[in-house]
Amino acid sequence: MVPEWWLFILGRSYSGLERELPVALAIGMLTLIGGTLYTVVISRNRTTGQYWSILPSIAAQVIFVAAHGVANVFDALLLSLFPALAYTTVQMVLLIRVACEWPS
């Protein structure tokens, strides 16, 4: 909520990264959520469809680099956000499929 406080705790080397901190935290949270969903999905023996996160991730990264390039830390973090978002989305879709197929 208050990036300046987080950056103060991290130290002087990270000062001035107020714009980058929320993206870095979002990547971590999406990865955590995706990993948790993955654990639930594979515990229901649903391993098919995991590969669907690869193509959107690569496509989004290629389009981003072609359109914008990577000039700073913020751009690199945005580039890392795409795979985390695709991975979490695929796991959510697979979990919804598992829930829909759940016997009543």
Phi, psi and omega in degrees: 000323181235090184303327182299323180292316178299315181293328175296318179295320181291330177116176184299328183297338184253005180295146180088005180255037182299326181284328185278329185301312179299324179292317178297319177293322178297320178298314179297317180293318178296321178295318177296314179296316179299318178295322178294315178298321178300317179299318179293316182297313182287338176291339176266015177063036178250089181257347179284145178095357181296331184289349183293347179277345186287306185298313178298325179296309181295317180298315180296321179293317180297315179297318180297313181294319180293322184276328190237326185082176178237102186250344184206183182296321180300317178297319179295322177292320176299322178297326178281341180289327183300310179296323179295319179293316179296317180298313180294320179297315179298317180295323178295316179298316179295323178293322177296319177298319178298317181294322179291330180271000181296131180293139182282000000 
